[in-house]
Amino acid sequence: MNGWYLTAGVTAAGVAAVHIVAGGRDVVRPLLAGAINAEPRRTLHAVWHMVSADLVLAAAALIWLALSDRPGGDAMGWLIAAHFVVYAAAFLAVTLAADWSKPLLRLPQWTLLLPVAALTAAGAV
């Protein structure tokens, strides 16, 4: 068993839960109630659901990697680590481009995504 992948998978499952619960309450509900035109609003709603599925599947893949001893697991691990780095980078780029005070605290999702990337990379080494 790969403890790094297991820890990354459990952490990723927590990230998915936070995304689904807090994101549904704090992001999706206000988005759906907003004055944005229907097509972009529904597109963003669909994208939120796609990210939900993506996070759940990544967590499941990491737990599967942790519990299996299959060839190619390290390649998949590196891909999943890169996936979480890119998600974190997207949040950092959007956050830092905004004209906010304390921007890193306004969209702190990157603080949840980077640990999953680091734990996954440690498991792939």
C-alpha positions as CSV (number, residue, x, y, z in Angstrom):
1,M,0.0,0.0,0.0
2,N,1.2,3.5,-0.8
3,G,0.5,5.7,2.2
4,W,1.2,8.9,0.3
5,Y,-1.5,8.1,-2.3
6,L,-3.9,7.1,0.4
7,T,-3.3,10.4,2.3
8,A,-3.7,12.3,-0.9
9,G,-6.9,10.4,-1.8
10,V,-8.5,11.1,1.6
11,T,-7.4,14.7,1.4
12,A,-8.8,15.0,-2.2
13,A,-12.1,13.4,-1.0
14,G,-12.2,16.1,1.7
15,V,-11.5,18.8,-1.0
16,A,-14.4,17.3,-3.1
17,A,-16.7,17.4,-0.1
18,V,-15.8,21.1,0.7
19,H,-16.3,21.9,-3.0
20,I,-19.7,20.2,-3.1
21,V,-21.1,21.5,0.2
22,A,-19.5,25.0,0.6
23,G,-19.4,25.6,-3.2
24,G,-23.0,24.7,-3.5
25,R,-24.0,27.1,-0.8
26,D,-21.6,30.0,-1.3
27,V,-21.1,29.9,-5.1
28,V,-23.7,28.0,-7.0
29,R,-26.9,29.2,-5.2
30,P,-25.9,32.9,-5.6
31,L,-24.9,32.2,-9.2
32,L,-28.2,30.7,-10.0
33,A,-30.1,33.5,-8.3
34,G,-28.0,36.2,-10.0
35,A,-28.9,38.4,-12.9
36,I,-26.5,36.6,-15.4
37,N,-28.1,35.6,-18.7
38,A,-29.5,32.0,-18.6
39,E,-27.0,30.4,-21.0
40,P,-23.8,31.5,-19.3
41,R,-25.4,30.9,-15.9
42,R,-26.3,27.3,-16.8
43,T,-22.9,26.8,-18.4
44,L,-21.2,27.8,-15.2
45,H,-23.6,25.6,-13.3
46,A,-22.7,22.6,-15.5
47,V,-18.9,23.4,-15.1
48,W,-19.3,23.4,-11.3
49,H,-20.9,19.9,-11.6
50,M,-18.1,18.8,-13.9
51,V,-15.5,19.9,-11.4
52,S,-17.4,18.1,-8.6
53,A,-17.2,14.9,-10.6
54,D,-13.6,15.5,-11.5
55,L,-12.6,16.0,-7.8
56,V,-14.5,12.9,-6.7
57,L,-13.0,10.8,-9.5
58,A,-9.5,12.0,-8.7
59,A,-9.9,11.1,-5.0
60,A,-11.2,7.6,-6.0
61,A,-8.2,7.2,-8.4
62,L,-5.8,8.1,-5.7
63,I,-7.3,5.7,-3.2
64,W,-7.3,3.0,-5.9
65,L,-3.6,3.7,-6.6
66,A,-2.9,3.5,-2.9
67,L,-4.5,0.1,-2.5
68,S,-3.3,-1.5,-5.7
69,D,0.1,-2.4,-6.9
70,R,-0.4,-1.9,-10.6
71,P,2.2,-1.0,-13.2
72,G,1.9,2.5,-14.4
73,G,0.6,3.8,-11.1
74,D,3.4,6.4,-10.9
75,A,2.6,7.8,-14.3
76,M,-1.1,8.2,-13.2
77,G,0.1,9.7,-9.9
78,W,2.2,12.3,-11.7
79,L,-0.8,13.1,-14.0
80,I,-3.1,13.6,-11.0
81,A,-0.4,15.7,-9.2
82,A,-0.1,17.9,-12.2
83,H,-3.9,18.1,-12.4
84,F,-4.1,19.6,-8.8
85,V,-1.1,21.9,-9.5
86,V,-2.9,23.3,-12.5
87,Y,-6.1,23.8,-10.5
88,A,-4.2,25.6,-7.8
89,A,-2.4,27.7,-10.3
90,A,-5.7,28.7,-11.9
91,F,-7.0,29.9,-8.5
92,L,-3.7,31.7,-7.8
93,A,-3.7,33.5,-11.2
94,V,-7.3,34.6,-10.9
95,T,-6.9,35.7,-7.3
96,L,-3.7,37.6,-7.9
97,A,-5.2,39.3,-11.0
98,A,-8.1,40.7,-8.9
99,D,-7.8,44.1,-7.4
100,W,-8.5,42.9,-3.8
101,S,-6.8,43.5,-0.5
102,K,-5.4,40.2,0.9
103,P,-6.2,38.4,-2.4
104,L,-4.8,35.0,-1.3
105,L,-7.4,34.8,1.4
106,R,-10.4,35.8,-0.8
107,L,-10.1,32.6,-2.9
108,P,-8.2,30.2,-0.7
109,Q,-9.0,27.1,-2.7
110,W,-5.4,26.8,-3.8
111,T,-4.5,26.0,-0.1
112,L,-6.6,22.9,-0.4
113,L,-5.4,21.9,-3.9
114,L,-1.6,22.2,-3.4
115,P,-1.4,19.7,-0.5
116,V,-3.1,17.1,-2.7
117,A,-0.6,17.7,-5.4
118,A,2.4,17.5,-3.0
119,L,1.1,14.3,-1.4
120,T,0.5,12.7,-4.7
121,A,3.9,13.7,-6.0
122,A,5.5,12.2,-2.9
123,G,3.6,8.9,-3.6
124,A,4.8,8.9,-7.2
125,V,8.5,9.3,-6.4
